[in-house]
Amino acid sequence: MRLKNHSSMSEFLLLGLPIRPEQGGIFFSLFLAMYLITVLGNLLIILLIRLDSHLHTPMYFFLSHLAFTDISFSSVTVPKMLTKVQNQPIPITYEECVSQTYFFIFFADLDSFLITSMAYDRYMAICHPLHYITIMSQSRCAMLVAVSWVIASACALLHTLLLDQLSFCADHTVPHFFCDLGALLKLSCSDTSLNQLVIFTAGLAAIMLPFLCILISYGRIGFTILQVPTTKGICKALSTCGSHLSVVALYYGSIIGLYFLPPSISKINNNIVASVMYTVVTPMLNPFIYSLRNKDMKGALKKLLSKKTEFSK
């Protein structure tokens, strides 16, 4: 079989979503609406946190960075996916594909670290309220975000550098709607054992370890609140943990099922569905779950709308 290495490979062909041609218009409208909700909803979060001084707290500091990450995460894949919903599969250059892989891994890992930072913030606020202000200082929050950016960037760079060393077979058709690292490795005629090892080890560090930290943090939160067995305490535990853990389960469940289960367990279409869940659905739900159900965010939104009303008069 004829081989093409990374220097001669000029393009890949993304097949897009496995839908019928007559369904293209429906899916295009659906995903476009979801993408616009994601962008506008998360931009609204950033705007409200920026304008309202009452939201200048560690939790909302992390939330503003998470909102920016969700916008960027969706923007890496969804616009390209929309072009393939309406049209026939179109090519993507090798450079664009590698860049998309890098930014996809970067923002996916960054999302994971930021969610973990938010869980840690809630743990300190509820389980150690007397030391919360001292521990969660402005410098500590900035350090957590900076470390998240550095580690996520290093993980993404490691994956893409190893990917760039591979040779690819004559068939360069990617059965996905973006340049997924796992799908690209299946097209390689080189030995990908090192890539697979890095996916597993880096995945443990960037996905599984934060996931376990989140579970431990919210387990401690629930245990602390339930020490006072009142209806108010139970409701507080549910409101604190329920919404966040639902997104955590959706986000991490999709990633774990896609990248850490044996290939025989999940088919190509199931992989695509799982990818849609954490690249499109979860970033869209985050504004509703983390913010729009929060009374502080609602209060900030009302203030903003009232100011606009007064200004228009």
Backbone as CSV, one residue per row, in Angstrom:
resi,resn,N_x,N_y,N_z,CA_x,CA_y,CA_z,C_x,C_y,C_z
1,MET,0.842,-1.196,0.000,0.000,0.000,0.000,0.881,1.253,0.000
2,ARG,0.559,2.202,-0.815,1.340,3.422,-0.933,1.194,4.262,0.338
3,LEU,2.298,4.806,0.794,2.299,5.608,2.012,2.521,7.072,1.693
4,LYS,1.987,7.912,2.552,2.245,9.344,2.501,2.661,9.788,3.884
5,ASN,3.814,10.422,4.015,4.227,10.886,5.331,3.690,12.275,5.603
6,HIS,4.049,12.838,6.748,3.469,14.117,7.147,3.887,15.251,6.233
7,SER,5.022,15.101,5.522,5.475,16.185,4.656,4.763,16.195,3.310
8,SER,4.349,14.999,2.830,3.693,14.943,1.525,2.179,14.916,1.625
9,MET,1.652,14.615,2.805,0.207,14.600,2.979,-0.328,16.027,2.845
10,SER,-1.192,16.250,1.874,-1.668,17.611,1.611,-3.026,17.889,2.235
11,GLU,-3.874,16.856,2.343,-5.213,17.103,2.861,-5.855,15.827,3.355
12,PHE,-6.879,16.011,4.185,-7.755,14.924,4.612,-9.157,15.234,4.104
13,LEU,-10.003,14.216,4.123,-11.388,14.387,3.708,-12.291,14.018,4.881
14,LEU,-12.976,15.015,5.434,-13.901,14.786,6.541,-15.268,14.398,5.996
15,LEU,-15.793,13.275,6.480,-17.098,12.802,5.998,-18.260,13.512,6.665
16,GLY,-18.032,14.110,7.828,-19.098,14.830,8.512,-20.010,13.913,9.298
17,LEU,-21.232,14.363,9.537,-22.205,13.607,10.325,-22.874,12.536,9.477
18,PRO,-23.179,11.382,10.063,-23.834,10.304,9.311,-25.344,10.537,9.178
19,ILE,-25.724,11.502,8.353,-27.143,11.817,8.168,-27.485,11.733,6.688
20,ARG,-28.770,11.581,6.417,-29.221,11.512,5.022,-29.228,12.904,4.409
21,PRO,-29.055,13.000,3.081,-29.033,14.313,2.422,-30.291,15.134,2.667
22,GLU,-31.470,14.448,2.703,-32.707,15.188,2.894,-32.854,15.738,4.316
23,GLN,-32.046,15.238,5.230,-32.087,15.731,6.614,-31.092,16.862,6.865
24,GLY,-30.329,17.227,5.832,-29.283,18.222,5.995,-29.790,19.560,6.498
25,GLY,-30.899,20.037,5.931,-31.442,21.336,6.327,-31.874,21.361,7.776
26,ILE,-32.498,20.286,8.240,-32.964,20.220,9.625,-31.788,20.242,10.589
27,PHE,-30.794,19.403,10.312,-29.636,19.335,11.208,-28.812,20.616,11.158
28,PHE,-28.745,21.238,9.981,-28.021,22.508,9.880,-28.678,23.562,10.766
29,SER,-29.993,23.667,10.707,-30.711,24.647,11.535,-30.555,24.331,13.017
30,LEU,-30.610,23.037,13.352,-30.500,22.629,14.750,-29.126,22.979,15.317
31,PHE,-28.084,22.584,14.623,-26.735,22.816,15.142,-26.354,24.293,15.081
32,LEU,-26.862,25.015,14.091,-26.613,26.453,14.037,-27.256,27.145,15.237
33,ALA,-28.495,26.758,15.559,-29.177,27.343,16.713,-28.431,27.012,18.006
34,MET,-27.971,25.774,18.138,-27.230,25.372,19.343,-25.919,26.139,19.461
35,TYR,-25.261,26.342,18.344,-23.986,27.073,18.357,-24.205,28.538,18.737
36,LEU,-25.256,29.159,18.176,-25.549,30.554,18.507,-25.922,30.697,19.978
37,ILE,-26.678,29.748,20.510,-27.019,29.774,21.936,-25.764,29.662,22.780
38,THR,-24.858,28.772,22.366,-23.599,28.596,23.089,-22.798,29.895,23.121
39,VAL,-22.635,30.518,21.953,-21.825,31.731,21.867,-22.485,32.882,22.618
40,LEU,-23.763,33.128,22.348,-24.453,34.257,22.964,-24.628,34.050,24.467
41,GLY,-24.966,32.827,24.876,-25.157,32.551,26.301,-23.880,32.739,27.092
42,ASN,-22.772,32.232,26.571,-21.501,32.363,27.285,-20.955,33.785,27.219
43,LEU,-21.209,34.490,26.111,-20.823,35.897,26.048,-21.599,36.724,27.069
44,LEU,-22.866,36.375,27.260,-23.676,37.066,28.265,-23.105,36.836,29.658
45,ILE,-22.663,35.630,29.942,-22.045,35.333,31.232,-20.816,36.210,31.449
46,ILE,-19.948,36.276,30.450,-18.730,37.083,30.563,-19.076,38.547,30.775
47,LEU,-20.064,39.033,30.040,-20.467,40.435,30.150,-21.010,40.748,31.537
48,LEU,-21.886,39.905,32.046,-22.479,40.143,33.366,-21.421,40.124,34.460
49,ILE,-20.503,39.172,34.391,-19.458,39.087,35.404,-18.531,40.297,35.322
50,ARG,-18.307,40.759,34.119,-17.433,41.918,33.929,-18.060,43.198,34.482
51,LEU,-19.358,43.367,34.287,-20.016,44.624,34.628,-20.480,44.703,36.075
52,ASP,-20.835,43.569,36.673,-21.388,43.587,38.037,-20.292,43.301,39.056
53,SER,-20.034,44.258,39.911,-18.968,44.106,40.913,-19.285,43.025,41.939
54,HIS,-20.573,42.733,42.144,-20.958,41.696,43.100,-20.535,40.308,42.616
55,LEU,-20.234,40.183,41.330,-19.836,38.891,40.767,-18.321,38.755,40.651
56,HIS,-17.591,39.693,41.238,-16.135,39.620,41.205,-15.645,38.751,42.364
57,THR,-16.015,37.484,42.312,-15.642,36.504,43.321,-14.938,35.340,42.630
58,PRO,-14.244,34.485,43.392,-13.515,33.371,42.760,-14.392,32.476,41.890
59,MET,-15.598,32.142,42.359,-16.454,31.247,41.593,-16.776,31.826,40.215
60,TYR,-17.126,33.095,40.165,-17.479,33.719,38.897,-16.245,34.058,38.066
61,PHE,-15.107,34.209,38.719,-13.845,34.355,37.986,-13.578,33.098,37.167
62,PHE,-13.713,31.935,37.807,-13.540,30.671,37.082,-14.622,30.498,36.022
63,LEU,-15.828,30.910,36.356,-16.939,30.756,35.425,-16.730,31.582,34.159
64,SER,-16.178,32.782,34.286,-15.930,33.607,33.102,-14.914,32.948,32.180
65,HIS,-13.889,32.329,32.764,-12.903,31.616,31.946,-13.514,30.361,31.326
66,LEU,-14.387,29.698,32.068,-15.065,28.526,31.519,-15.962,28.917,30.352
67,ALA,-16.643,30.051,30.462,-17.507,30.519,29.380,-16.697,30.808,28.122
68,PHE,-15.543,31.467,28.285,-14.671,31.724,27.132,-14.183,30.414,26.521
69,THR,-13.834,29.461,27.367,-13.355,28.166,26.879,-14.441,27.430,26.113
70,ASP,-15.678,27.482,26.595,-16.784,26.803,25.910,-17.035,27.411,24.537
71,ILE,-16.960,28.742,24.428,-17.116,29.386,23.130,-16.027,28.913,22.175
72,SER,-14.801,28.913,22.651,-13.669,28.514,21.814,-13.743,27.035,21.457
73,PHE,-14.130,26.206,22.415,-14.220,24.766,22.198,-15.215,24.442,21.089
74,SER,-16.388,25.051,21.150,-17.392,24.821,20.109,-16.950,25.405,18.769
75,SER,-16.271,26.538,18.803,-15.867,27.203,17.570,-14.784,26.431,16.818
76,VAL,-14.080,25.550,17.508,-13.055,24.747,16.848,-13.673,23.759,15.866
77,THR,-14.851,23.221,16.197,-15.427,22.138,15.395,-16.744,22.481,14.708
78,VAL,-17.628,23.223,15.387,-18.987,23.395,14.878,-19.055,24.138,13.542
79,PRO,-18.356,25.275,13.347,-18.449,25.951,12.044,-18.063,25.051,10.876
80,LYS,-17.012,24.252,11.048,-16.607,23.325,9.994,-17.654,22.239,9.804
81,MET,-18.248,21.797,10.903,-19.282,20.772,10.818,-20.487,21.281,10.054
82,LEU,-20.849,22.554,10.252,-22.018,23.113,9.571,-21.826,23.127,8.056
83,THR,-20.606,23.322,7.584,-20.373,23.303,6.138,-20.554,21.916,5.554
84,LYS,-20.414,20.898,6.387,-20.538,19.528,5.894,-21.948,18.974,6.066
85,VAL,-22.779,19.687,6.823,-24.169,19.252,6.955,-24.928,19.524,5.668
86,GLN,-24.662,20.680,5.054,-25.380,21.053,3.841,-24.707,20.533,2.576
87,ASN,-23.402,20.406,2.570,-22.686,20.059,1.363,-22.133,18.642,1.421
88,GLN,-21.539,18.227,0.306,-20.827,16.973,0.266,-19.552,17.108,1.102
89,PRO,-18.980,15.973,1.532,-17.734,16.049,2.294,-16.687,16.874,1.557
90,ILE,-16.063,17.764,2.268,-15.074,18.637,1.644,-13.717,18.422,2.296
91,PRO,-12.643,18.719,1.577,-11.304,18.468,2.123,-10.895,19.502,3.150
92,ILE,-9.992,19.097,4.002,-9.358,19.992,4.965,-7.854,19.772,4.835
93,THR,-7.091,20.830,4.734,-5.659,20.688,4.538,-5.008,20.035,5.756
94,TYR,-3.836,19.470,5.515,-3.113,18.809,6.598,-2.823,19.792,7.736
95,GLU,-2.401,20.998,7.394,-2.080,21.999,8.415,-3.324,22.377,9.224
96,GLU,-4.464,22.573,8.524,-5.711,22.895,9.223,-6.132,21.756,10.136
97,CYS,-5.935,20.534,9.677,-6.343,19.367,10.459,-5.521,19.256,11.736
98,VAL,-4.215,19.414,11.623,-3.352,19.336,12.804,-3.657,20.481,13.761
99,SER,-3.903,21.677,13.222,-4.246,22.823,14.072,-5.560,22.584,14.802
100,GLN,-6.542,22.035,14.093,-7.823,21.740,14.718,-7.662,20.712,15.829
101,THR,-6.833,19.702,15.594,-6.567,18.691,16.616,-5.941,19.322,17.856
102,TYR,-4.973,20.221,17.632,-4.306,20.881,18.759,-5.306,21.676,19.596
103,PHE,-6.072,22.552,18.957,-6.973,23.413,19.709,-8.124,22.617,20.324
104,PHE,-8.530,21.541,19.667,-9.583,20.700,20.248,-9.097,20.091,21.555
105,ILE,-7.902,19.502,21.555,-7.354,18.893,22.769,-7.095,19.962,23.824
106,PHE,-6.577,21.106,23.396,-6.257,22.185,24.331,-7.499,22.654,25.083
107,PHE,-8.565,22.976,24.355,-9.756,23.504,25.021,-10.518,22.415,25.773
108,ALA,-10.441,21.171,25.318,-11.073,20.080,26.057,-10.401,19.893,27.409
109,ASP,-9.058,19.893,27.429,-8.334,19.755,28.692,-8.534,20.979,29.577
110,LEU,-8.517,22.163,28.968,-8.711,23.388,29.744,-10.086,23.402,30.389
111,ASP,-11.101,22.954,29.665,-12.453,22.850,30.212,-12.451,21.951,31.443
112,SER,-11.748,20.828,31.339,-11.683,19.877,32.447,-11.033,20.498,33.676
113,PHE,-9.927,21.209,33.490,-9.226,21.817,34.622,-10.040,22.939,35.263
114,LEU,-10.753,23.712,34.448,-11.549,24.809,34.996,-12.743,24.287,35.793
115,ILE,-13.379,23.244,35.305,-14.482,22.633,36.050,-13.980,22.116,37.396
116,THR,-12.780,21.549,37.391,-12.181,21.066,38.636,-11.885,22.220,39.589
117,SER,-11.397,23.333,39.061,-11.128,24.515,39.899,-12.411,25.035,40.533
118,MET,-13.510,24.994,39.778,-14.794,25.431,40.322,-15.251,24.513,41.437
119,ALA,-15.031,23.205,41.262,-15.403,22.252,42.310,-14.569,22.490,43.568
120,TYR,-13.287,22.777,43.387,-12.409,23.070,44.522,-12.847,24.346,45.236
121,ASP,-13.249,25.348,44.464,-13.730,26.597,45.053,-14.969,26.359,45.904
122,ARG,-15.918,25.580,45.407,-17.127,25.283,46.172,-16.811,24.456,47.414
123,TYR,-15.842,23.560,47.287,-15.438,22.755,48.442,-14.882,23.647,49.556
124,MET,-14.025,24.587,49.200,-13.451,25.480,50.198,-14.521,26.397,50.800
125,ALA,-15.470,26.855,49.969,-16.494,27.780,50.451,-17.435,27.117,51.444
126,ILE,-17.740,25.852,51.236,-18.729,25.173,52.074,-18.082,24.407,53.224
127,CYS,-16.956,23.752,52.944,-16.330,22.917,53.971,-15.349,23.679,54.852
128,HIS,-14.781,24.776,54.342,-13.827,25.572,55.126,-14.149,27.059,54.963
129,PRO,-15.327,27.476,55.391,-15.751,28.869,55.154,-14.895,29.903,55.879
130,LEU,-14.325,29.546,57.037,-13.541,30.518,57.802,-12.209,30.847,57.122
131,HIS,-11.709,29.912,56.327,-10.425,30.115,55.651,-10.604,30.402,54.161
132,TYR,-11.849,30.520,53.731,-12.115,30.633,52.285,-11.470,31.879,51.683
133,ILE,-11.657,33.023,52.301,-11.147,34.278,51.744,-9.621,34.258,51.665
134,THR,-8.991,33.660,52.669,-7.524,33.604,52.691,-6.981,32.662,51.628
135,ILE,-7.592,31.486,51.534,-7.093,30.466,50.601,-7.403,30.838,49.150
136,MET,-8.655,31.227,48.887,-9.066,31.540,47.514,-8.834,33.027,47.229
137,SER,-7.596,33.454,47.376,-7.246,34.840,47.091,-7.203,35.063,45.578
138,GLN,-7.109,36.316,45.191,-7.060,36.651,43.771,-5.833,36.036,43.102
139,SER,-4.708,36.054,43.794,-3.486,35.474,43.228,-3.595,33.965,43.104
140,ARG,-4.243,33.306,44.070,-4.416,31.853,44.005,-5.322,31.473,42.827
141,CYS,-6.386,32.212,42.624,-7.295,31.931,41.498,-6.591,32.138,40.163
142,ALA,-5.831,33.229,40.062,-5.091,33.483,38.825,-4.061,32.392,38.570
143,MET,-3.431,31.895,39.632,-2.447,30.829,39.490,-3.106,29.538,38.996
144,LEU,-4.282,29.208,39.540,-4.991,28.004,39.110,-5.348,28.073,37.628
145,VAL,-5.801,29.239,37.175,-6.149,29.403,35.762,-4.895,29.332,34.890
146,ALA,-3.830,29.994,35.330,-2.590,29.987,34.551,-2.010,28.581,34.427
147,VAL,-2.024,27.833,35.527,-1.532,26.454,35.491,-2.400,25.602,34.574
148,SER,-3.695,25.837,34.592,-4.604,25.098,33.707,-4.260,25.349,32.241
149,TRP,-4.003,26.608,31.899,-3.628,26.956,30.515,-2.322,26.290,30.119
150,VAL,-1.335,26.318,31.003,-0.019,25.762,30.679,-0.087,24.248,30.489
151,ILE,-0.756,23.554,31.406,-0.838,22.094,31.306,-1.643,21.680,30.080
152,ALA,-2.760,22.359,29.837,-3.578,22.028,28.669,-2.798,22.264,27.378
153,SER,-2.047,23.351,27.318,-1.249,23.640,26.132,-0.156,22.591,25.936
154,ALA,0.489,22.182,27.031,1.549,21.177,26.933,1.001,19.833,26.465
155,CYS,-0.151,19.423,26.991,-0.765,18.156,26.574,-1.123,18.189,25.093
156,ALA,-1.749,19.271,24.648,-2.144,19.389,23.248,-0.922,19.404,22.336
157,LEU,0.126,20.107,22.754,1.343,20.175,21.942,2.008,18.807,21.840
158,LEU,2.025,18.063,22.913,2.617,16.723,22.897,1.888,15.816,21.914
159,HIS,0.569,15.831,21.957,-0.217,14.994,21.045,0.028,15.375,19.586
160,THR,0.025,16.657,19.292,0.151,17.081,17.895,1.573,16.869,17.369
161,LEU,2.594,17.021,18.218,3.956,16.738,17.770,4.134,15.265,17.431
162,LEU,3.560,14.389,18.250,3.624,12.955,17.951,2.820,12.621,16.695
163,LEU,1.684,13.293,16.525,0.870,13.079,15.327,1.629,13.485,14.073
164,ASP,2.385,14.545,14.164,3.117,15.068,13.003,4.242,14.140,12.559
165,GLN,4.630,13.198,13.409,5.703,12.267,13.063,5.202,11.030,12.319
166,LEU,3.888,10.871,12.194,3.323,9.671,11.606,3.275,9.746,10.090
167,SER,3.283,8.583,9.463,3.014,8.459,8.033,1.599,7.944,7.856
168,PHE,0.932,8.398,6.780,-0.466,8.046,6.566,-0.635,7.238,5.286
169,CYS,-1.615,6.352,5.326,-1.900,5.512,4.172,-2.537,6.336,3.057
170,ALA,-2.686,5.710,1.894,-3.268,6.406,0.749,-4.690,6.861,1.040
171,ASP,-5.429,6.088,1.852,-6.793,6.475,2.227,-6.718,7.537,3.319
172,HIS,-7.120,8.759,3.015,-7.081,9.832,3.991,-8.480,10.325,4.344
173,THR,-9.474,9.447,4.248,-10.849,9.795,4.578,-11.084,9.616,6.075
174,VAL,-11.481,10.695,6.738,-11.725,10.665,8.186,-13.226,10.524,8.423
175,PRO,-13.691,9.420,8.997,-15.130,9.219,9.235,-15.610,9.986,10.466
176,HIS,-15.472,11.299,10.427,-15.834,12.135,11.568,-16.146,13.532,11.056
177,PHE,-16.658,14.409,11.953,-16.954,15.774,11.528,-15.840,16.748,11.906
178,PHE,-14.766,16.249,12.519,-13.584,17.056,12.779,-12.383,16.118,12.826
179,CYS,-11.197,16.708,12.902,-9.963,15.910,12.914,-9.733,15.343,14.308
180,ASP,-10.456,14.311,14.626,-10.337,13.639,15.914,-9.030,12.843,15.940
181,LEU,-8.310,12.937,17.042,-7.013,12.290,17.147,-7.120,10.776,16.969
182,GLY,-8.113,10.168,17.594,-8.277,8.724,17.467,-8.564,8.289,16.048
183,ALA,-9.407,9.055,15.335,-9.711,8.725,13.942,-8.487,8.876,13.057
184,LEU,-7.652,9.884,13.321,-6.435,10.089,12.524,-5.435,8.965,12.748
185,LEU,-5.322,8.493,13.969,-4.378,7.414,14.251,-4.761,6.137,13.511
186,LYS,-6.044,5.916,13.301,-6.484,4.727,12.570,-6.104,4.789,11.093
187,LEU,-5.853,5.997,10.579,-5.456,6.151,9.179,-3.949,6.013,8.993
188,SER,-3.212,5.973,10.070,-1.757,5.941,9.972,-1.256,4.535,9.689
189,CYS,-0.215,4.469,8.875,0.458,3.197,8.615,1.715,3.053,9.472
190,SER,1.961,4.017,10.332,3.093,3.944,11.252,2.684,3.228,12.531
191,ASP,3.659,2.960,13.360,3.409,2.379,14.670,2.871,3.484,15.584
192,THR,1.654,3.313,16.046,1.008,4.337,16.880,0.971,3.948,18.354
193,SER,1.780,2.982,18.738,1.750,2.530,20.135,2.147,3.647,21.095
194,LEU,3.128,4.475,20.699,3.524,5.596,21.556,2.396,6.607,21.663
195,ASN,1.717,6.884,20.541,0.584,7.816,20.574,-0.516,7.309,21.489
196,GLN,-0.810,6.010,21.383,-1.851,5.425,22.221,-1.459,5.480,23.693
197,LEU,-0.179,5.256,23.979,0.297,5.317,25.364,0.157,6.731,25.924
198,VAL,0.494,7.737,25.099,0.381,9.131,25.536,-1.084,9.509,25.737
199,ILE,-1.961,9.039,24.842,-3.396,9.294,25.013,-3.876,8.747,26.349
200,PHE,-3.421,7.553,26.684,-3.860,6.937,27.935,-3.287,7.655,29.148
201,THR,-1.980,7.921,29.140,-1.349,8.536,30.305,-1.749,10.006,30.455
202,ALA,-1.733,10.745,29.346,-2.147,12.151,29.421,-3.630,12.255,29.732
203,GLY,-4.410,11.282,29.238,-5.840,11.274,29.542,-6.095,11.064,31.021
204,LEU,-5.275,10.204,31.645,-5.414,10.011,33.091,-5.120,11.300,33.838
205,ALA,-4.108,12.037,33.365,-3.705,13.269,34.046,-4.672,14.413,33.792
206,ALA,-5.190,14.505,32.554,-6.009,15.668,32.176,-7.506,15.415,32.303
207,ILE,-7.923,14.155,32.331,-9.360,13.848,32.373,-9.737,13.086,33.638
208,MET,-9.121,11.933,33.862,-9.545,11.075,34.965,-9.189,11.665,36.325
209,LEU,-7.977,12.234,36.455,-7.591,12.817,37.742,-8.478,13.998,38.124
210,PRO,-8.729,14.961,37.215,-9.689,16.029,37.556,-11.079,15.493,37.877
211,PHE,-11.500,14.460,37.136,-12.819,13.866,37.384,-12.899,13.306,38.801
212,LEU,-11.857,12.606,39.227,-11.848,12.058,40.586,-11.811,13.175,41.625
213,CYS,-11.060,14.238,41.340,-11.009,15.383,42.267,-12.383,16.032,42.423
214,ILE,-13.114,16.121,41.318,-14.465,16.698,41.366,-15.377,15.828,42.225
215,LEU,-15.321,14.523,42.004,-16.169,13.612,42.783,-15.837,13.686,44.270
216,ILE,-14.553,13.744,44.597,-14.151,13.828,45.998,-14.603,15.152,46.611
217,SER,-14.427,16.250,45.855,-14.820,17.569,46.367,-16.307,17.626,46.662
218,TYR,-17.114,17.162,45.722,-18.555,17.242,45.925,-19.061,16.179,46.889
219,GLY,-18.320,15.105,47.016,-18.653,14.137,48.060,-18.450,14.731,49.440
220,ARG,-17.356,15.470,49.604,-17.097,16.140,50.882,-18.113,17.245,51.150
221,ILE,-18.525,17.943,50.074,-19.544,18.981,50.233,-20.845,18.371,50.742
222,GLY,-21.257,17.303,50.083,-22.492,16.640,50.498,-22.408,16.107,51.914
223,PHE,-21.252,15.521,52.274,-21.070,14.982,53.622,-21.132,16.091,54.666
224,THR,-20.507,17.235,54.356,-20.496,18.354,55.290,-21.895,18.906,55.525
225,ILE,-22.653,19.079,54.456,-23.998,19.640,54.582,-24.928,18.670,55.295
226,LEU,-24.775,17.394,55.041,-25.656,16.402,55.649,-25.342,16.163,57.120
227,GLN,-24.265,16.769,57.622,-24.010,16.695,59.056,-25.102,17.401,59.839
228,VAL,-25.779,18.349,59.170,-26.938,19.019,59.760,-28.157,18.511,58.994
229,PRO,-28.798,17.453,59.479,-29.864,16.787,58.712,-31.172,17.572,58.710
230,THR,-31.166,18.674,57.996,-32.373,19.472,57.862,-32.785,19.523,56.404
231,THR,-34.035,19.862,56.179,-34.515,19.985,54.804,-33.753,21.058,54.054
232,LYS,-33.440,22.142,54.744,-32.691,23.230,54.120,-31.294,22.778,53.719
233,GLY,-30.671,21.969,54.603,-29.332,21.474,54.292,-29.329,20.533,53.110
234,ILE,-30.325,19.652,53.040,-30.414,18.720,51.926,-30.671,19.464,50.620
235,CYS,-31.563,20.448,50.657,-31.847,21.246,49.455,-30.599,21.994,48.995
236,LYS,-29.821,22.482,49.968,-28.594,23.188,49.622,-27.598,22.247,48.975
237,ALA,-27.537,21.014,49.497,-26.627,20.026,48.916,-27.020,19.701,47.482
238,LEU,-28.328,19.514,47.271,-28.798,19.190,45.923,-28.563,20.342,44.956
239,SER,-28.824,21.582,45.417,-28.645,22.737,44.534,-27.168,22.980,44.246
240,THR,-26.311,22.649,45.201,-24.882,22.859,45.022,-24.266,21.811,44.105
241,CYS,-24.678,20.564,44.286,-24.021,19.460,43.577,-24.785,18.970,42.351
242,GLY,-26.129,19.024,42.396,-26.930,18.362,41.376,-26.668,18.831,39.959
243,SER,-26.785,20.134,39.725,-26.632,20.663,38.378,-25.218,20.470,37.862
244,HIS,-24.255,20.764,38.722,-22.864,20.635,38.301,-22.522,19.197,37.963
245,LEU,-22.941,18.273,38.818,-22.613,16.867,38.588,-23.308,16.307,37.349
246,SER,-24.466,16.870,36.990,-25.129,16.411,35.769,-24.302,16.756,34.538
247,VAL,-23.719,17.957,34.527,-22.843,18.349,33.420,-21.542,17.559,33.465
248,VAL,-21.019,17.338,34.666,-19.798,16.550,34.812,-20.011,15.147,34.254
249,ALA,-21.148,14.531,34.594,-21.438,13.188,34.106,-21.565,13.164,32.591
250,LEU,-22.226,14.178,32.030,-22.399,14.253,30.576,-21.070,14.464,29.873
251,TYR,-20.280,15.389,30.379,-19.004,15.736,29.740,-17.992,14.604,29.869
252,TYR,-17.737,14.180,31.110,-16.723,13.159,31.326,-17.196,11.779,30.864
253,GLY,-18.482,11.505,30.993,-18.991,10.219,30.530,-18.778,10.026,29.040
254,SER,-19.028,11.085,28.264,-18.828,11.009,26.819,-17.361,10.809,26.474
255,ILE,-16.483,11.548,27.150,-15.050,11.447,26.859,-14.499,10.082,27.252
256,ILE,-14.881,9.601,28.428,-14.397,8.297,28.891,-14.879,7.191,27.960
257,GLY,-16.150,7.254,27.567,-16.682,6.244,26.662,-16.018,6.283,25.296
258,LEU,-15.603,7.475,24.873,-15.032,7.632,23.536,-13.561,7.253,23.480
259,TYR,-12.798,7.634,24.507,-11.348,7.488,24.419,-10.749,6.408,25.326
260,PHE,-11.498,5.925,26.313,-10.901,4.996,27.259,-11.519,3.596,27.239
261,LEU,-12.659,3.428,26.560,-13.213,2.090,26.419,-12.593,1.399,25.213
262,PRO,-12.543,0.065,25.203,-11.988,-0.649,24.055,-12.734,-0.299,22.775
263,PRO,-12.058,-0.257,21.618,-12.698,0.145,20.368,-13.888,-0.722,19.979
264,SER,-13.885,-1.990,20.373,-14.962,-2.880,19.973,-16.282,-2.543,20.640
265,ILE,-16.215,-1.814,21.760,-17.435,-1.514,22.500,-18.247,-0.430,21.812
266,SER,-17.594,0.497,21.176,-18.301,1.631,20.584,-18.033,1.698,19.090
267,LYS,-19.082,1.792,18.297,-18.983,1.902,16.850,-18.715,3.341,16.449
268,ILE,-18.482,3.539,15.118,-18.150,4.874,14.614,-19.269,5.859,14.897
269,ASN,-20.506,5.470,14.607,-21.628,6.391,14.814,-21.790,6.757,16.284
270,ASN,-21.570,5.785,17.168,-21.654,6.081,18.597,-20.563,7.053,19.018
271,ASN,-19.381,6.926,18.423,-18.300,7.867,18.713,-18.680,9.283,18.303
272,ILE,-19.326,9.402,17.141,-19.726,10.717,16.655,-20.786,11.320,17.565
273,VAL,-21.733,10.508,18.006,-22.771,10.991,18.921,-22.151,11.466,20.229
274,ALA,-21.212,10.685,20.760,-20.540,11.086,21.996,-19.772,12.388,21.803
275,SER,-19.133,12.541,20.645,-18.394,13.773,20.365,-19.327,14.969,20.284
276,VAL,-20.488,14.790,19.669,-21.467,15.875,19.580,-21.933,16.275,20.972
277,MET,-22.070,15.299,21.863,-22.552,15.582,23.213,-21.612,16.532,23.952
278,TYR,-20.298,16.274,23.891,-19.410,17.117,24.692,-18.802,18.276,23.924
279,THR,-18.975,18.326,22.594,-18.483,19.495,21.853,-19.587,20.498,21.537
280,VAL,-20.843,20.050,21.513,-21.952,20.927,21.136,-22.954,21.086,22.276
281,VAL,-23.410,19.963,22.817,-24.500,20.009,23.799,-24.044,20.576,25.134
282,THR,-22.947,20.044,25.671,-22.492,20.488,26.994,-22.137,21.970,27.044
283,PRO,-21.358,22.523,26.087,-21.102,23.977,26.127,-22.369,24.816,26.024
284,MET,-23.390,24.282,25.334,-24.649,25.013,25.228,-25.404,25.008,26.560
285,LEU,-25.328,23.905,27.298,-26.061,23.790,28.559,-25.392,24.534,29.699
286,ASN,-24.086,24.735,29.616,-23.363,25.358,30.722,-23.914,26.719,31.150
287,PRO,-24.278,27.623,30.226,-24.844,28.910,30.677,-26.109,28.742,31.497
288,PHE,-26.942,27.767,31.138,-28.194,27.549,31.878,-27.914,26.913,33.238
289,ILE,-27.045,25.932,33.270,-26.827,25.167,34.494,-25.975,25.937,35.496
290,TYR,-24.906,26.571,35.034,-24.006,27.248,35.948,-24.442,28.657,36.312
291,SER,-25.219,29.300,35.432,-25.436,30.729,35.644,-26.888,31.163,35.665
292,LEU,-27.618,30.821,34.613,-28.951,31.380,34.474,-29.921,30.856,35.522
293,ARG,-29.540,29.779,36.218,-30.351,29.293,37.333,-29.853,29.857,38.663
294,ASN,-28.845,30.697,38.605,-28.241,31.270,39.791,-28.866,32.628,40.066
295,LYS,-29.258,32.864,41.313,-29.962,34.115,41.629,-29.048,35.335,41.490
296,ASP,-27.741,35.162,41.745,-26.817,36.288,41.563,-26.721,36.693,40.102
297,MET,-26.668,35.709,39.215,-26.613,35.994,37.783,-27.922,36.599,37.301
298,LYS,-29.026,36.101,37.839,-30.323,36.674,37.477,-30.407,38.125,37.931
299,GLY,-29.906,38.400,39.142,-29.911,39.774,39.635,-29.055,40.691,38.775
300,ALA,-27.889,40.182,38.346,-27.016,40.977,37.479,-27.666,41.233,36.128
301,LEU,-28.401,40.236,35.622,-29.086,40.398,34.340,-30.205,41.431,34.450
302,LYS,-30.938,41.406,35.561,-32.010,42.382,35.765,-31.447,43.803,35.856
303,LYS,-30.312,43.942,36.545,-29.673,45.257,36.635,-29.269,45.767,35.258
304,LEU,-28.703,44.873,34.456,-28.262,45.262,33.119,-29.442,45.679,32.260
305,LEU,-30.533,44.913,32.333,-31.719,45.237,31.533,-32.369,46.534,31.999
306,SER,-32.376,46.753,33.324,-32.979,47.992,33.838,-32.151,49.208,33.427
307,LYS,-30.832,49.071,33.403,-29.976,50.171,32.960,-30.212,50.486,31.493
308,LYS,-30.368,49.442,30.690,-30.626,49.657,29.272,-31.970,50.317,29.050
309,THR,-32.960,49.931,29.884,-34.284,50.540,29.772,-34.237,52.008,30.135
310,GLU,-33.525,52.337,31.220,-33.394,53.736,31.616,-32.639,54.538,30.561
311,PHE,-31.633,53.952,29.979,-30.841,54.639,28.977,-31.651,54.911,27.713
312,SER,-32.497,53.937,27.349,-33.332,54.105,26.146,-34.375,55.190,26.333
313,LYS,-34.782,55.416,27.591,-35.793,56.461,27.852,-35.140,57.846,27.729
